[in-house]
Amino acid sequence: MTTLDVPVRTITGDIDKPRGGALAALVRHSVALARRSLIKTIRTPEALIDVTLQPVIFLLLFTYLFGGALAGGNRGAYLQFLLPGLLAQSLAMGGIALGQNLNADIEKGVFDRFRSLPVSRSAPLVGAVAADIVRYLTVCAVMLGFGYVMGFRVETGFVPAVAAVALAVGFGLCFCWISVWVGMIVRTSGAVQGVMFLLVFPLGFGSNVFVGTDTLPGWLQAFVHVNPITPLVASIRGLLIGGPVAHHLLLTLAWMAGLLIVFVPLALRAYARRA
């Protein structure tokens, strides 16, 4: 069968079931495989360095190295501006490991084993993406917690802060499908990292993460305005420290929908060919 959302074989042995049965099986199988991914993460905690230690280093580095120059010597004010942007950038970078891990599993023959089991074809990818929620929540907790120690304060209240975290995690889950797709089409996990860094670095640094858009040259502003990271940063910044949110939030949601519409089918198709 070529339909990716239909189970290869259900638990009871039936091959063709109504769509409701296929959807229920996909959810059940995805949850089981997400649990597998979480167990794997627990057993290799060093795999969380990119969502624990790396954000802390970035926050310290940019606050104390550039804060004095970019904020007129007021590092506290720059920390308030910087942290929401670094949170968005860290979530985009955190999805890189997902594509690497999936690529490595394919090379090790893990996905060949999945094909022999009665699980939905797309469940391995959906389950791996679902398990990444833990990584994205870890980024948010580390950034906000360590930022608080450094002096960052949420100026809007508890509910907007929760909304900021939910938006950031939601965007990360949509953006990581790019990494999943890359992991399915390149040959090695190292190549996944190289390709994704080439994508994430220009998006992260060519945005409003570190400086205001109006301080950039005109040609770079044109890129920043069409960068999906830009409205995300503006939305999180508005939810955490105040400012306009509605317009930026709509753009962010549009980007999230676009990422899913484009890269989920691409990733599933590439997985069907590769695995």
N, C-alpha and C positions, 0 to 999 in steps of 0.2 A: 504494500500500500504506500502511496506517496503522500497522503495527507498527514502532516506532521503532528497534528493534535489528536489523532486517533491512535489509541494504544496498539502496539504490535500484537499483543495478546492480553486479554484481561485476566484478572486473578482466577476467575472461574473457567477460563479456557475459551470464552467467546471471543470471536474476532471482530465482528461488526455489532455495534451497539448504537442506540439512539444517541444523539448529540449530548443530551443531558448526562448519560452514562459516561461518555468520553470525557466530558468536562470534569465530572466528579473524580474519574480515574486520574486525570491530569493533575488535579489539585492534590489528591492523596499521594501520588507518586512524587510530585515536586516537593511536598513537605518531607517525605522520607529521605529524599536525596539532599534536601537542604540540611537535614539533621546530620547526614553523613559529612557534609562540608563543614559544619560547625564542630563536629568531633575532630575532624582533621585539623582545624584551626586551633582547638584547645590543646592538641598534642604537639603542635609546632607553634608556640607562642611568639617565636621570633618572626613569624610571618606577619605580625601586627606592628612591626617597627614603622612601616610607612604610614600608619594611622595613629601612632602613639608618640614615638620619639621625633619623627620627622616634623610634624606640625609644631612641636615645642621648639625645635631648633630654628625653624623658619620664623616663628613669632619672636623669639629672642633676637635673632639676627637682624631682621628688618626693623624691629622697634628700636634697638639700641645702636645699630649701625647707621640707619638712615633717618630715624625719627627726629633727631636733633636738627638735621639739615632740611628735611621736608616740612616740618611743622614749626619752623622758627624757634627751635630749641625746646619745644613743649612735647616731650615724648609721651606724656599721658594723653594729650589730645590726639596724637598720631595713633596711639594704641586703640583708642576708641574708633578711629576711622579704619584702621588696618584689620583688626580682628575679624569683622564680618566678611571682608574680602578674602582673607586667608582661609577662612572656614569654607567658603565656596571653592576656592582653588584646591584645597586639600581633599575635598570630596571628589572633585574631578580626577585628581591624581590617584586617589584611593582605588578607583575602578580598574587601574592598569593591572593589578595583581590578578584580577579575576580572569582576564584573557590569558595571562601567562599560565595560571593553574589549569584552565580548561585545555590549553594546548598541550601541556605536559601530560595530562590524563590521557589524551588521545594518543600521544607518542608511547605511553606505557601500556596501551591496550585496555585501559579501564573502560572506555566507551564501547569496545568490542564486547565486553562482558555485559554492559547495559543492553546491548542489542539482543542478547540471548535471554534477557529477563522479560517478564510480562509487564513492561512499563511503557508509558507513553513516549513517543519518539522525542518530543520537545521537553520532557520532564527533567533530563539532566541539566539543560541550560536554564530553565525556569527555576529549578531548585537551587542552582549555584547562585543565580542572581538574588533570589530571596534570602539566602544565607548571608549575602553581603550587607543586609540591613544592620547586622551586628557590627560590622566594620564601620559603617557610616555613623551609627550611634556612638561608637567609640571615639571617632574623630570629633564629633560635637561635644562629647563630655570632656575630652582632653583639652580641646581648644577653649571652651568656656571656663572650665575649672582652672586651668593654668593661667588663662587670661585674667581671671578674678584675682589670683595670687599676685599678678603683675600690676593690678590696678584697674582692669577693665570692669565697667559696671553697665548692666542693662538699664536703660533709661526709660523704657516704655512699660514695663510690667511683666508679670508671669505669663499671661496668656499670649501676648505678642511674641515672647521669647520661645514658647512652645511651638507657635505657628512658624517661626523662623527655622527651628530645628526640623519640623515636619516638612517644610518646603525644601530645605537643603537635602534631607535624606531622599525625598521624592525625586528631586532633580538628579541626585547621584544614581538612583536606580534606573532612571531613564538614560542617563549619559553612559552608564557602564555597558549598555548594549553595543556601543561602538567597539569597546574592548573585546566583548564576546565575539563580534563579527571578525575583528582582526585576528583573534586567537584561532578562528576556524579557517582562515585563508592563508596564513603564513606558516612556514615550516617548523620553526623552533620558538620556544618560549622567550628566548633572548630577542628574537626578531619582533615579538609582540611588544616588548618593552621599548625597543628602539622606535618602532612606528608610532606607538602611543605617546612617547615623549615628544616626538616631532609635532604631534597634534596638540597636546595639552599645554606645552610650554608657550607657544605663541598665543593660545587662547587665554592662558592664565596671566601672562605678563603684558599682553596687548589688550588690556582691559582697564577697568576702574578700580582694580584691587589695591594698587599702591598709591596712586595719585588720582586727582579729579580729572575727568575727561576734558574739561575746558583748559587744562594746562598743556595738553598735547598738541603737536602740530596737526594741521588740517587733514593731511593724508592719513595720519594714524587715527584721528578721530573718526574718520569714515569707517575704518575697520572696527574700531571699538563699538560703534553704534550697531553693527550687525553681528557682534560677537555674542553668543548665547550666555557667556559667563557674566556679561555686563548687567543685564536686567536682573539676573539672579543675585549678584552682589548688591545692587541697589535695593532690591526687595528685602534681603536679609538685613542690610544696614538700616533701612527704614523701620523694620520690625524690632530691631534691637536698640537702636539709639535715637530713633525718631526721624521723620522725614516722609516725603511722598512715597506711597507704596502701590496704590491701585494700578496705575499704568504699567509700572515695572512688573507687577505680579501677573498681569494679563500676558505680557510678553514672555515671561518665564514659563507660564503654563502652556502657551502656544509652542514654545521651543520644546518643552517636555513631550507634548503630543506629537510634534514633528519627528523627534528622535525615535519615539516608539514606532510610529507609522513607517519610518524608513528602515531602521536598523534591526528591528525584531524580525521581519520577514527575511532580510538579508542574512542575518545570523542563522536562522533556522534552515534556510536553503543551503547555506554553506556547510552547516553541520550535517545535513542529510547527505551531501556529496562527500564530505570528509570522513564521517564515521560510518 
